[in-house]
Amino acid sequence: MARGLNRRQQRITEAFDALCEAVAAALGAAEGRRDSTIRAHAEAIVEMWLRTDGLDAVQADAGMRPLLTNPALSGPLERVRADRREAFAGWLEDGPRRLADILQEAAPGAAGLAPEHWLARVGAVDGSGPVPSLWSIGTGRIEDAAPVDFPVAVPLLDESHLQVSSGHEGRARAEALVEGLLLRVMSYFRPGIVQLHVWDVGQFTGALPGLYPLTRTGLLTVHDPAMLPQLLDELSDRIRRVHTRLLVDGHPSLRALAESTGARNEPWIVAVLVGNRAPLKDDEHRQLQRVARGGLACGVQLVLLDVPMTINAPVESVRVDDAGTAVSSMTGPHVTVDLEPPLPPAEVTRASHAIADAYESWRSRIGTFADVLPRPAQWGKVRSVSSLHAPVGFADGLPVEIALADASPHALIGGPSGSGKTNLLLTMISALATRYDPDELEFYLLDFKEGVSFAQFAPGRRDRTWLPHARLVGVNINTDREFGLALLQFLADEMRRRAEAAKAYEVTKLEELRAADPEGRWPRIVAVIDEFQYLFAERDAVTRAATLLLEDVARRGRSQGIHLVLASQDVSGIEAFWGRPAIFEQFVLRIALPRARRVLAELNDASLDLPRWHAVINHESGIKHGNEIVRLPDASGQGASGDEAATSSVGAVQRVLHERYAEGRPQPRLFDGSSSPRFNDLAAGLPRDGVPRALVGQNIDVAGSAAAVGLPDAPGRNLGVLAAVGREAVRVLGAAAASLAGQYPAGGVDVVVAPLVAEAAEPAARLADRIAATGTPVEIVGLDGVRARVEELAKGVTDRLSGPAPGRPVVLVLYGADAADTVLEREGTEAMRKLMRFGPETGVHVLGWWRSVQRLRALLMMSASVDDLGAWVALDVQGSEVQALVPGMLVNWSPRPGRGLFFDRAQHAAPEVVIVPSLPEAE
Ligand SMILES: Nc1ncnc2c1ncn2[C@@H]1O[C@H](COP(=O)(O)OP(=O)(O)OP(=O)(O)O)[C@@H](O)[C@H]1O
């Protein structure tokens, strides 16, 4: 039994053993298959990664990199590499060559060449370019591809910001990359065209020590680690200033502006921010983002090194790995960039010194008058649609512009006598006139002081040329404040005319009017008034009227393209005097010459320590942060010679402009307060409308029109000249009689000339000769015959009054009429009164000079009245005396040489100042 059991047991055991073996065999086989499946799966996954992420990405990823050296994965790796080789092979054939060609063109000179070609040589390219669009950083290669490399470059300046990041080991290479790039930029352009700012979070001394020599001249500013907000403020200010001052014509960027004007005067600012891979504080981050967004259009370029942030503006990135190679956004992940070897530190320092030295000598070179003018090909090329701008001085060797635009429509210039104010005005006029043609810009130039600085812009005896942009030149205005008033009135009228024209096109501004009426001529107007404080010198009607007009023009001129430039030795006191600070507020552009007071804002005393021939230009109503300190060139052209002399002075510029534009354009009107207007010119300007007129002088207006009294056959049409002394009285009376007689046909009027005082004998005789020469009979009557002649004329008037119509015209010219009092007696005086009262309506007019208002007043009573003298001109008599002739009207008049107060009931609401003409016989 037991034996039988054992055998069975043994069989069972054997059977199980066999089973176990079979199971073991089966399991062994399964395990083998699983291993190979896992291997295949792993290979497939890796191949998928390699194909999805790319070999380079895997290579760059520290976690993945071991895969590439795992022999078990050589299969997929080899397959991917083979495919990649094949894919790149086509590109490698001509891709690198094409890149090299592009770079050669886009990165000229120091932007692209190897350092030995430019290091320590100073660049000469100015802001007008050519501006490289790419800057070399190294060579690229494609891993495992054929050993072909190609140049790699990044865009900078106007194009794109640059963000460089590095690992711990790669930081030194990253800094060397930034240093090399900056040195390329600094070596390409003329020193001063690019300015650097460096801020390093970690060190006081900042990164990029090789560039330190540049700090000596301000080309490089190193910012304290704690002062990032200040740097960002500075950059933001700059962006704002570019927008409000330069990009006012609708140009989107400085680059676009430079393309249209052919010049770029604003330097590029490159701000290098060196971080420690930690994010910036929130507010700094936000402000930096704003700078990044607005910067490129305004020439502000950011280079960020290990400052992590997203930038909402064009930006290229370079990531430097620990091995010192890099990947750039320009070339993508498949290209490994071998960065240029760091420049030898000693060479960098030497180059920086060379640049700083060159900059120093450039800066100390005096910006000449010729340097504020555009290049010859650019003369007259700029349009004034929405603004005017032109440089007037230099800061650090670069021209600094003033802008008359929406944001800064008017300018206030201050500087004590001798500080160069006139010189600055002449420079400004020349710089503007050479940029804009006379259809784009017109000048109205007034000089209140005794100088004749603007006289050169009108044709003179020696120089017949004139400035084609000038419509009016007023010099020696001194006491003729009315002329300033007349200019303001003219501007106000022109402003209204423009507003009406705009309204007809359903627009409101000059800029829109020009677009709506492209054929129309709508130049911007610049009215310059030098020593304008004289206009407000007294508390009188002129000041009151001028204040109102100035306020109107200052406020509304902006939209009608009318700009005021007011200059003064001393503006202090004016503001208080006006009691209207709002007027000053419109004068956003302030220019203060050395020691100028109150031109800038109250706490801004920058003008006090200005050196000679410098100015503070401020487009921010004079507040401190708007200060720009410039050096002013000398507009007199002294010391210039050769080619330069052609454009080295205002006079030389005017001759070129005259030759170019004068033909077919009217000359500017010259108002010279120190000279008398010519009788013949004035008489020729009298209207010919059948009404006989007696010329008494020239109105103080922009047109320089003739002042005359109409003498139709109507009551009261007599003229009185009131003057104690005869010198000017005979000129007014002579002009009146000669012009009046000249308007009748020869022999068509009887003229009776009565010189009743000795000093009048000669002028009366000359007047008689002059009139007689035109064929008109003239009778001369002396003191002895005057009574009889007056009575005879009075009798004639009585006869005419009963007749059907006025008779033959008669003009009685009395020199020293009051002298007749002694001889007229009662009858004669009555006859005289009759002549005055009833003569005019019958064609008999009296033109008389009375030496005393009292005597005249005594004549105009009883059977005559003051109304019988319809018009008078008062010369050397006080307003209070004349008052008697116009009861109820306040006459404000202090006599001044060569001027008269003219009142004609028929045309004036109040008396007006006229200029006494020269003697007709003197011409
Ligand atoms: N930027 C300059 N460089 C060299 N010389 C200058 C400069 N500006 C002015 N001058 C000279 O200084 C003198 C005075 O200049 P300017 O007549 O312009 O001064 P001003 O302030 O208008 O004086 P004033 O009101 O007394 O006429 C002139 O001889 C002028 O040539």
The ligand as an SDF file (V2000), in Angstrom:
LIG
                    3D

 31 33  0  0  0  0  0  0  0  0999 V2000
   25.8980  133.1450  -29.2930 N   0  0  0  0  0  0  0  0  0  0  0  0
   26.7230  134.1610  -29.4370 C   0  0  0  0  0  0  0  0  0  0  0  0
   28.0180  133.9360  -29.7070 N   0  0  0  0  0  0  0  0  0  0  0  0
   28.8690  134.9740  -29.8680 C   0  0  0  0  0  0  0  0  0  0  0  0
   28.5050  136.2720  -29.7700 N   0  0  0  0  0  0  0  0  0  0  0  0
   27.2400  136.5510  -29.4970 C   0  0  0  0  0  0  0  0  0  0  0  0
   26.2830  135.5130  -29.3030 C   0  0  0  0  0  0  0  0  0  0  0  0
   25.1010  136.0940  -29.0390 N   0  0  0  0  0  0  0  0  0  0  0  0
   25.3050  137.4260  -29.0630 C   0  0  0  0  0  0  0  0  0  0  0  0
   26.5760  137.6960  -29.3320 N   0  0  0  0  0  0  0  0  0  0  0  0
   27.1540  139.0440  -29.4240 C   0  0  0  0  0  0  0  0  0  0  0  0
   26.8230  139.7770  -28.2680 O   0  0  0  0  0  0  0  0  0  0  0  0
   26.4040  141.0820  -28.5640 C   0  0  0  0  0  0  0  0  0  0  0  0
   25.0060  141.3470  -28.0070 C   0  0  0  0  0  0  0  0  0  0  0  0
   24.1030  140.4550  -28.5900 O   0  0  0  0  0  0  0  0  0  0  0  0
   22.6160  140.8200  -28.8930 P   0  0  0  0  0  0  0  0  0  0  0  0
   22.5130  142.1000  -29.6140 O   0  0  0  0  0  0  0  0  0  0  0  0
   21.9720  139.6490  -29.5130 O   0  0  0  0  0  0  0  0  0  0  0  0
   22.1020  140.9980  -27.4180 O   0  0  0  0  0  0  0  0  0  0  0  0
   20.7330  141.5290  -26.8890 P   0  0  0  0  0  0  0  0  0  0  0  0
   20.4020  140.7500  -25.6840 O   0  0  0  0  0  0  0  0  0  0  0  0
   19.7210  141.5850  -27.9630 O   0  0  0  0  0  0  0  0  0  0  0  0
   21.1520  142.9250  -26.4550 O   0  0  0  0  0  0  0  0  0  0  0  0
   20.3930  144.2760  -26.6310 P   0  0  0  0  0  0  0  0  0  0  0  0
   19.0490  144.0400  -26.0810 O   0  0  0  0  0  0  0  0  0  0  0  0
   21.2080  145.2300  -25.8480 O   0  0  0  0  0  0  0  0  0  0  0  0
   20.4250  144.5400  -28.1100 O   0  0  0  0  0  0  0  0  0  0  0  0
   26.4830  141.1960  -30.0740 C   0  0  0  0  0  0  0  0  0  0  0  0
   27.6900  141.8090  -30.4040 O   0  0  0  0  0  0  0  0  0  0  0  0
   26.4790  139.7700  -30.5610 C   0  0  0  0  0  0  0  0  0  0  0  0
   27.2030  139.6230  -31.7650 O   0  0  0  0  0  0  0  0  0  0  0  0
  1  2  1  0
  2  3  1  0
  2  7  2  0
  3  4  2  0
  4  5  1  0
  5  6  2  0
  6  7  1  0
  6 10  1  0
  7  8  1  0
  8  9  2  0
  9 10  1  0
 10 11  1  0
 11 12  1  0
 11 30  1  0
 12 13  1  0
 13 14  1  0
 13 28  1  0
 14 15  1  0
 15 16  1  0
 16 17  2  0
 16 18  1  0
 16 19  1  0
 19 20  1  0
 20 21  2  0
 20 22  1  0
 20 23  1  0
 23 24  1  0
 24 25  2  0
 24 26  1  0
 24 27  1  0
 28 29  1  0
 28 30  1  0
 30 31  1  0
M  END
$$$$
